[in-house]
Amino acid sequence: MKLLQDLPRNPRYSILLEPVWAIPGTIVLFYAPLYMKEAGLSDIEIGLINSVNLYFAFIFQLFAGSITNKLGRKRTTLIFDLIAWSVPMFIWAFSQNFWLFLIAYLLNATSKFVTVSFNCLIIEDVEEHKRSKVFAILNMIITGAGVLTPIAGVVIADFGIVPTLASIYFVGGILMTVMFFIRNRYTDETAVGKELMGMHSQTRVIQSLASSLRLFGKSFYKRRLLPIILITVLSNLILQLNFFQVIFFKEQLDFNDQIISFIPVVTAVTVMLLYLVIIPRLKRRSEEKYVSFSIILSTVGAILFLLIPSGNIAMLFLTLIILAAGNFILQTYRDSLLMNRLGTHEKADMFSAVQTVMTLTAIPSGYLTGLLYHYNPVLLFSVILALYIVLMVIMIFLPDPQKHSQAMITYKNM
């Protein structure tokens, strides 16, 4: 594809294969809360599973950077993709009680290893100014897969949520497993990865962990890093708090399954128009400017979310368009900005440390989300709005992009 010609082997093949994960993954993740609800789990049980998942994700995240450096980006990605996705997909397909869901989500928590290793695998050999392109295309593919959710919605209407989702989990598990092995075959260990594997071959994991945490602690004294780290952490927390969104649409706003199935379509079309039509025509601006704009846009969307009248489809879709645009721009340029600010050899350790803090702050969110929603659903989404307002305050402290040239010496004195 012409779009990918200027990219190295790793991101090129990863992007080409991503739809194999994104299509079943997007559908099952979107319907997961309803699937668990239909299987007989209560709001609090669903929230508890989410919290336990986040707790173990935090434990695994502590070691993600050191394991990635020791085993290599490529090997770590394959091993933990199989553990975090292939096995749980088959368990979810047959889950009918709290304990099976819990086991599957515990295994899925190991995806934190992949979060670090895969991001390093696809980015480290890419020129800095092209990294936002890689993140944008991957985000567009994942979001674009939502176009197929109405098909799942039609099947669900005929056969029910549990039988339909169970089938998608099972078939998706097979497709993902095949894709993981193919991607492993056509990607290479990065140059930095090979160097770090040699350096860490005799290093104990605990020792490597201590080193990465010390490095992360120093980052809080770096003005260029702290705001984007805080934005990354809080925006991820918002994502966790939105877990009950689809249930809110059905139970509180009285939208039926057919309307709900079109929600990912609206999001997908918005993202594709943004990436293919709107963003290319915009004047080139810094990543900091795009991050700030996206936070403002998302805040507007969060306000409109609380104002959606019951059953008002037009207001629902307008709100979703604004939120989709804000979140897509935020995730794309936030991730690119963060990766570009991290040192070359410290990237895995630092990214793992950032992910660790993200997970730590999100641990109580699962259970608290369940409690808040059970007590007052509107209160939950009011908290989300409050967090967006906090992000607006933090964005004021994003460093002047004109001083970007100074970023290259960020870690030289560490």
Secondary structure as the mmCIF struct_conf table of DSSP 4:
data_model
#
loop_
_struct_conf.conf_type_id
_struct_conf.id
_struct_conf.beg_label_comp_id
_struct_conf.beg_label_asym_id
_struct_conf.beg_label_seq_id
_struct_conf.end_label_comp_id
_struct_conf.end_label_asym_id
_struct_conf.end_label_seq_id
HELX_RH_3T_P HELX_RH_3T_P1 LYS A 2 LEU A 4
TURN_TY1_P TURN_TY1_P1 GLN A 5 ASP A 6
BEND BEND1 LEU A 7 LEU A 7
HELX_RH_AL_P HELX_RH_AL_P1 ARG A 9 GLU A 38
TURN_TY1_P TURN_TY1_P2 ALA A 39 GLY A 40
HELX_RH_AL_P HELX_RH_AL_P2 ASP A 43 LEU A 71
HELX_RH_AL_P HELX_RH_AL_P3 ARG A 73 ASP A 81
HELX_RH_PI_P HELX_RH_PI_P1 LEU A 82 SER A 86
HELX_RH_AL_P HELX_RH_AL_P4 VAL A 87 ALA A 93
TURN_TY1_P TURN_TY1_P3 PHE A 94 PHE A 94
BEND BEND2 ASN A 97 ASN A 97
HELX_RH_AL_P HELX_RH_AL_P5 PHE A 98 ASN A 108
TURN_TY1_P TURN_TY1_P4 ALA A 109 THR A 110
HELX_RH_AL_P HELX_RH_AL_P6 SER A 111 ILE A 123
TURN_TY1_P TURN_TY1_P5 GLU A 124 ASP A 125
BEND BEND3 VAL A 126 VAL A 126
HELX_RH_3T_P HELX_RH_3T_P2 GLU A 128 LYS A 130
HELX_RH_AL_P HELX_RH_AL_P7 ARG A 131 GLY A 144
HELX_RH_3T_P HELX_RH_3T_P3 ALA A 145 LEU A 148
HELX_RH_AL_P HELX_RH_AL_P8 THR A 149 PHE A 159
HELX_RH_AL_P HELX_RH_AL_P9 ILE A 161 TYR A 186
HELX_RH_AL_P HELX_RH_AL_P10 ALA A 191 HIS A 200
TURN_TY1_P TURN_TY1_P6 SER A 201 GLN A 202
BEND BEND4 THR A 203 THR A 203
HELX_RH_AL_P HELX_RH_AL_P11 VAL A 205 SER A 219
TURN_TY1_P TURN_TY1_P7 PHE A 220 TYR A 221
TURN_TY1_P TURN_TY1_P8 ARG A 223 LEU A 225
HELX_RH_AL_P HELX_RH_AL_P12 LEU A 226 LEU A 241
HELX_RH_3T_P HELX_RH_3T_P4 ASN A 242 PHE A 244
HELX_RH_AL_P HELX_RH_AL_P13 GLN A 245 GLU A 251
TURN_TY1_P TURN_TY1_P9 GLN A 252 GLN A 252
BEND BEND5 LEU A 253 LEU A 253
HELX_RH_AL_P HELX_RH_AL_P14 ASP A 257 SER A 261
TURN_TY1_P TURN_TY1_P10 PHE A 262 PHE A 262
HELX_RH_AL_P HELX_RH_AL_P15 ILE A 263 LEU A 273
HELX_RH_PI_P HELX_RH_PI_P2 LEU A 274 ILE A 278
HELX_RH_3T_P HELX_RH_3T_P5 ILE A 279 ARG A 281
BEND BEND6 LEU A 282 LEU A 282
HELX_LH_PP_P HELX_LH_PP_P1 LYS A 283 ARG A 284
HELX_RH_AL_P HELX_RH_AL_P16 GLU A 287 PHE A 305
TURN_TY1_P TURN_TY1_P11 LEU A 306 LEU A 307
HELX_LH_PP_P HELX_LH_PP_P2 ILE A 308 PRO A 309
TURN_TY1_P TURN_TY1_P12 SER A 310 GLY A 311
HELX_RH_AL_P HELX_RH_AL_P17 ILE A 313 ARG A 341
BEND BEND7 LEU A 342 LEU A 342
TURN_TY1_P TURN_TY1_P13 THR A 344 GLU A 346
HELX_RH_AL_P HELX_RH_AL_P18 LYS A 347 TYR A 375
HELX_RH_AL_P HELX_RH_AL_P19 PRO A 377 MET A 395
TURN_TY1_P TURN_TY1_P14 ILE A 396 PHE A 397
BEND BEND8 LEU A 398 LEU A 398
HELX_LH_PP_P HELX_LH_PP_P3 PRO A 399 ASP A 400
HELX_RH_3T_P HELX_RH_3T_P6 PRO A 401 ILE A 409
TURN_TY1_P TURN_TY1_P15 THR A 410 ASN A 413
#
